Amino acid sequence: MMTIKESLLGVLLLNAAGTFAANDALSVANIEVPQGGSVELAIALNNETANLSGWQCDLGFSSDGLSLTLNAGGKPEATLSERFNTTGHSISSRMLSNGSYRFVVTSNDGEAIPGSSGVLFSVTLEADASLEVGKTYEGTLYGIEFYTNDETPQTILMNDVTFTVTIGEPDDGRIKFDENAAKLPTYTAGDKANVRMTRTIKANQWSTIVLPFTLTKTKAETVFGSDVQLAEFSGFEVEYENDEDVTPDGITINFTTYTMTARKGMTGGKPFLIKTTQDIASFEADDCTLVGEVADVEKADEYETPGTFTGTFVKTVVPADALFISGEKFYYSTGKTNIKAFRGWFQLGAVLDKETDFGVKMAVFIDDEATDIKELDGLRNSNDLNDFGEATYNLAGQRVGDGYKGIVVTKGRKIIK
């Protein structure tokens, strides 16, 4: 039994019987709000049967960083749907002591809610700038009461309604580049723009990188650290056991240190090796010149065998027969590996056959000094490639490829393949 306050709906009978409706008559769609920004949040009604004239509900969030826009009187701004323009309905709102918000809609003449379904009212949801991009919070409508204008008015109690609020990228006009995206944002090559990029880099490891914009020396050092190291592809050497052998015994890929200057920064579209002393997850840079495509770096060995260092601006599949680096180890692509955006790979004519070349010795030299990128760690067929490759071994301690069947040891665990 629930008492209805006369102030809520004058046409309702005091002490009317309360009934419980376990349905989804009230709904809020999951929503994304920009970090430090705002978005309209609509509360909708899905009703086909009840003759409703007014209602009350409370709205709360799981984070103090989410709030509603308040009017000059310190009350949450709420706007009834346009379908109420010709009815006698009005909405009132206030903040509760627990930080939630209460909304009450009444009909001065007892007229029913026009239409059976649709938006009832909307509010403006704000996200504090301190909230983390990508984090998801919960919103809840609770204490939901609807009132009928039947001959015997009733109060209808409804289940709580939950929805998610995801913190999106700030709506600040920056062009957003995401390593997990399969499409690039719309832009014009040659233009200058403020950018935001999601690109994970593990500290103290050599990784491949190719950017869709050019960074000046100052900007690159601001983003990646003043001690960032860059290297550019300068060629490769192939070793054969004898002059008749067509299968390489070893391949050395050579790089030289790329030194940025006031006039020469980190060129957009050009693939590099990069090493930072800090983990990178994302970064921003202003006034960057945009680049539309990757510029392949092509070299040839002493036998005139072609070799290319290239990359991608979008998440894609590494071509078959290409070599790529993950966790400072080389992997041989079978054409089924997804690589995240803003990374590179090598296509070397010296690598002829994935079956016979499985044991080719690999090495990367920078300025004629060996790096920790040394070994070809087998075939890679995984659906997603990160920067942290792991070797797989059979129980005899021999490294095996993804096609191996049986008990293997990987990441310190035994699994059956």
C-alpha positions in Angstrom: 0.0 0.0 0.0 1.4 3.4 -0.9 0.0 6.9 -0.1 -0.2 9.3 -3.0 0.4 13.0 -2.1 -2.3 15.3 -3.3 0.3 17.8 -4.4 1.5 15.3 -7.0 -1.8 14.8 -8.8 -4.9 16.5 -7.6 -7.3 14.2 -9.4 -5.9 11.0 -7.7 -7.6 9.6 -4.6 -5.7 9.8 -1.4 -4.5 6.4 -0.1 -5.1 4.7 -3.5 -3.8 1.2 -3.9 -0.3 0.8 -5.2 0.4 -1.9 -7.9 3.8 -3.2 -9.1 4.5 -3.4 -12.8 7.6 -5.5 -13.6 8.2 -4.1 -17.0 10.4 -1.7 -18.9 7.9 1.1 -19.4 10.6 3.6 -18.7 13.9 3.5 -20.5 17.1 5.3 -21.1 19.5 4.4 -23.9 23.2 3.8 -23.1 25.1 7.0 -23.8 28.5 8.4 -24.4 29.5 11.8 -23.0 32.7 13.7 -24.0 35.3 14.1 -21.2 34.7 17.6 -19.8 31.7 18.0 -22.0 27.9 17.4 -22.0 25.2 15.6 -23.9 21.4 15.4 -23.9 20.0 12.5 -21.9 16.4 11.5 -22.8 14.0 9.5 -20.6 11.5 7.6 -22.7 8.2 5.9 -22.1 7.2 2.6 -23.7 3.5 2.2 -22.9 0.7 0.5 -24.8 -2.0 -0.1 -22.2 -2.0 2.1 -19.1 -3.9 5.4 -19.1 -1.2 7.5 -17.4 -1.4 11.2 -16.4 1.7 11.8 -14.3 4.8 10.3 -12.8 7.8 10.7 -10.4 11.3 9.2 -10.6 14.8 9.7 -9.2 18.0 9.7 -11.2 21.5 8.9 -9.8 24.9 8.0 -11.1 27.7 5.8 -9.9 30.3 8.6 -10.1 30.4 12.0 -8.6 32.0 13.2 -11.8 28.7 12.8 -13.6 26.1 15.5 -12.9 23.2 17.3 -14.5 23.2 20.9 -15.6 21.5 23.2 -13.0 19.5 26.3 -13.6 20.0 29.6 -11.9 18.0 28.4 -9.0 20.3 25.4 -8.4 17.8 22.9 -9.7 18.4 20.4 -12.6 17.2 21.7 -15.9 14.6 19.4 -17.3 12.5 19.8 -20.5 9.3 18.1 -21.3 8.8 16.6 -24.7 7.1 18.8 -27.3 4.1 16.5 -27.2 3.2 18.1 -23.9 3.0 21.6 -25.4 -0.8 21.5 -25.6 -1.5 19.6 -22.4 -1.7 20.8 -18.8 1.5 19.0 -17.7 4.4 20.6 -15.9 7.7 19.2 -14.6 9.5 20.1 -11.4 12.9 19.0 -10.2 15.3 19.2 -7.3 18.5 17.7 -6.0 18.3 15.1 -3.2 20.7 15.0 -0.2 22.3 11.8 -1.6 23.3 13.6 -4.7 20.6 12.2 -6.9 17.9 14.2 -8.8 14.1 13.9 -8.4 11.7 14.7 -11.2 7.9 15.1 -10.8 5.5 15.6 -13.7 1.9 16.5 -12.9 -1.3 17.1 -14.9 -3.3 20.1 -13.6 -6.5 18.9 -15.2 -5.9 15.1 -15.1 -5.3 14.8 -18.9 -3.5 11.7 -19.9 0.1 11.6 -21.4 -0.3 12.2 -25.1 0.8 9.2 -27.2 1.5 5.8 -25.9 5.3 5.8 -26.3 8.2 8.3 -26.9 10.4 10.7 -25.0 9.0 12.1 -21.8 11.6 14.6 -20.8 15.3 15.3 -21.3 18.1 16.6 -19.1 21.7 17.7 -19.9 24.4 15.3 -18.6 27.9 16.6 -17.8 31.1 14.7 -17.4 33.9 16.1 -15.3 37.3 16.6 -17.1 38.9 14.4 -14.5 37.0 11.3 -15.6 39.1 8.8 -17.7 38.3 8.4 -21.4 36.8 5.0 -22.0 35.7 4.4 -18.5 32.0 3.3 -18.1 29.7 4.2 -15.2 26.2 3.3 -14.4 23.1 5.5 -14.3 19.9 4.4 -12.5 16.3 5.5 -12.5 14.6 4.4 -9.3 11.6 5.2 -7.2 9.6 5.2 -10.3 5.9 5.9 -9.8 3.3 6.4 -12.5 -0.3 7.6 -11.9 -3.4 6.8 -13.8 -6.4 9.0 -14.5 -8.8 6.0 -14.6 -12.1 6.2 -12.9 -10.3 4.7 -9.9 -6.8 6.3 -10.0 -3.9 4.1 -9.1 -0.2 4.4 -8.4 1.9 2.1 -10.5 5.4 1.2 -9.1 8.0 0.1 -11.5 11.4 -1.6 -11.5 14.6 0.4 -11.4 16.1 1.1 -14.8 19.8 1.1 -15.4 21.9 2.3 -18.3 25.6 2.9 -19.0 27.4 6.2 -19.4 30.8 5.9 -21.2 33.3 8.7 -21.1 34.3 9.7 -24.7 37.1 11.7 -26.1 36.9 15.4 -25.4 34.8 17.3 -27.9 37.6 19.8 -28.5 37.9 19.8 -32.3 40.9 17.5 -32.4 41.2 14.9 -35.1 41.2 11.6 -33.3 43.4 8.7 -34.4 42.9 5.3 -32.8 45.2 2.3 -33.1 42.1 0.0 -33.0 40.2 1.7 -35.7 39.7 0.1 -39.1 39.0 3.5 -40.7 40.7 6.8 -40.6 38.9 10.0 -39.6 38.1 12.4 -42.4 40.8 14.9 -43.1 42.8 16.5 -45.9 46.5 15.7 -46.3 48.6 18.8 -46.1 46.3 20.6 -43.7 47.4 21.4 -40.2 45.4 20.3 -37.2 45.4 19.5 -33.5 45.4 15.8 -33.1 44.8 13.1 -30.4 46.3 9.7 -30.9 45.8 6.3 -29.2 49.0 4.4 -29.7 50.5 2.0 -27.1 54.2 1.7 -26.8 56.0 -0.4 -24.2 59.0 1.3 -22.6 62.6 0.2 -23.3 61.6 -2.0 -26.3 62.2 -1.3 -30.0 58.8 -1.0 -31.8 57.7 0.0 -35.3 55.8 3.2 -35.7 54.4 5.3 -38.6 52.4 8.4 -37.9 49.7 10.1 -40.1 51.2 13.5 -39.3 54.6 15.1 -38.9 55.9 16.1 -35.5 58.5 18.7 -35.0 61.5 17.8 -32.9 60.1 19.7 -29.9 56.7 18.1 -30.3 58.1 14.6 -30.7 60.3 15.0 -27.6 57.3 16.3 -25.7 55.2 13.4 -26.7 57.7 10.5 -26.4 60.3 12.0 -24.0 63.5 14.0 -24.6 65.4 10.7 -24.7 63.3 9.0 -27.4 65.3 7.0 -29.9 64.4 6.8 -33.6 66.0 4.7 -36.4 65.3 4.6 -40.1 65.6 1.6 -42.5 68.9 1.6 -44.4 69.1 -1.8 -46.0 69.4 -5.5 -45.3 71.9 -8.4 -45.9 71.2 -12.0 -46.6 73.5 -14.9 -45.7 73.5 -18.2 -47.6 75.2 -21.3 -46.6 76.7 -21.6 -50.1 76.4 -20.0 -53.5 73.9 -22.7 -54.7 71.6 -22.4 -51.8 68.3 -20.4 -52.4 67.1 -20.6 -48.8 68.7 -17.9 -46.6 70.6 -18.9 -43.5 70.3 -15.5 -41.9 69.0 -12.0 -42.5 70.3 -8.8 -41.0 68.1 -5.7 -41.2 70.1 -2.5 -40.9 69.0 0.8 -39.5 70.7 4.1 -38.8 69.9 6.6 -36.0 67.4 9.2 -37.1 68.5 12.5 -35.6 65.8 15.2 -35.4 66.8 18.8 -35.8 65.0 22.1 -35.6 64.3 21.8 -39.4 63.8 18.0 -39.5 61.3 16.4 -37.2 59.6 13.0 -37.1 58.3 12.7 -40.7 54.7 11.7 -41.1 54.0 8.6 -43.2 57.5 7.3 -42.8 58.0 4.1 -40.8 60.6 4.1 -38.0 61.9 2.0 -35.2 61.2 3.8 -31.9 62.3 3.2 -28.3 61.0 5.2 -25.4 61.9 5.1 -21.7 58.2 5.4 -20.6 55.1 3.5 -21.5 52.9 5.4 -24.0 49.1 5.0 -24.2 48.0 8.1 -25.9 49.1 11.7 -26.7 48.1 15.0 -28.1 49.9 17.4 -30.4 48.9 20.8 -31.9 49.3 22.3 -35.3 50.6 19.1 -37.0 50.8 18.7 -40.8 48.6 15.8 -41.8 49.8 13.0 -44.1 47.4 10.9 -46.2 49.4 7.6 -46.8 52.4 5.6 -45.8 55.5 6.1 -47.8 57.3 2.7 -48.3 61.0 2.7 -47.7 62.5 0.5 -50.3 66.0 -1.0 -50.3 67.8 -3.9 -52.1 70.5 -6.3 -50.9 73.8 -7.0 -52.7 72.0 -9.6 -54.9 69.5 -6.9 -56.0 66.8 -8.6 -53.9 64.1 -6.0 -53.1 63.1 -5.2 -49.5 60.5 -2.8 -48.2 59.7 -1.3 -44.7 56.1 -0.2 -44.8 53.2 0.1 -42.4 49.5 1.1 -41.9 47.4 3.9 -40.5 44.5 1.6 -39.8 44.0 -1.8 -38.1 44.6 -4.3 -40.9 45.9 -7.8 -41.8 49.7 -8.2 -42.2 50.3 -9.5 -45.7 51.4 -13.1 -46.1 55.2 -13.6 -46.1 55.8 -10.3 -44.3 58.0 -10.1 -41.2 56.9 -8.0 -38.2 58.2 -7.2 -34.8 56.4 -7.9 -31.5 58.0 -7.8 -28.1 61.4 -7.4 -29.8 61.0 -10.7 -31.7 60.4 -11.3 -35.4 57.3 -13.1 -36.5 56.4 -14.5 -40.0 52.9 -13.7 -41.2 50.7 -16.3 -42.8 48.3 -13.6 -43.9 45.9 -14.1 -41.0 47.3 -11.7 -38.4 45.5 -8.4 -37.5 48.0 -5.7 -36.7 47.0 -2.5 -35.0 47.3 0.9 -36.7 50.5 3.0 -36.8 52.8 0.0 -36.9 55.1 -1.4 -39.7 56.3 -4.6 -41.2 59.0 -5.8 -43.6 58.6 -7.5 -47.0 61.9 -9.0 -48.0 62.3 -11.0 -51.2 64.9 -13.1 -49.4 62.2 -14.8 -47.3 61.0 -17.3 -49.8 59.0 -20.0 -48.1 57.4 -20.1 -44.6 58.0 -23.8 -44.2 61.7 -23.9 -45.1 62.6 -20.5 -43.8 61.2 -21.1 -40.3 64.7 -21.3 -38.8 66.2 -18.3 -40.5 68.4 -16.3 -38.1 67.3 -12.7 -37.8 69.2 -9.7 -36.5 68.6 -5.9 -36.5 71.6 -3.6 -36.4 71.4 0.2 -35.7 74.5 2.1 -36.6 76.3 -1.3 -37.0 75.5 -2.3 -33.4 73.3 -5.3 -32.7 69.9 -4.7 -30.9 67.9 -7.1 -28.9 65.7 -7.8 -31.9 67.3 -11.1 -33.0 65.1 -14.1 -33.6 62.4 -15.3 -35.9 59.9 -16.6 -33.4 57.8 -18.7 -35.8 54.6 -18.3 -37.6 51.9 -16.0 -36.3 48.2 -16.6 -37.0 46.6 -14.8 -34.0 43.6 -12.6 -34.6 45.1 -9.7 -32.9 48.7 -8.6 -32.6 50.0 -6.5 -29.7 53.5 -5.4 -28.9 54.2 -8.3 -26.5 55.0 -11.4 -28.4 55.5 -14.7 -26.5 57.4 -17.8 -27.6 55.8 -21.3 -27.6 57.7 -24.5 -26.8 56.9 -28.2 -26.9 57.6 -30.4 -23.9 61.1 -31.2 -25.3 62.0 -27.5 -25.0 61.9 -26.9 -28.8 60.2 -23.7 -30.1 57.2 -24.5 -32.2 54.8 -22.4 -34.4 51.1 -21.8 -34.2 50.3 -24.8 -36.3 51.9 -27.2 -33.8 49.4 -29.7 -32.2 49.9 -31.1 -28.7 50.9 -29.9 -25.3 52.9 -26.7 -25.4 54.3 -24.2 -22.9 53.6 -20.5 -23.4 53.8 -17.6 -21.0 54.8 -20.1 -18.3 51.7 -22.2 -18.7 51.0 -25.6 -20.3 48.1 -25.7 -22.7 46.8 -28.2 -25.3 46.6 -27.1 -28.9 
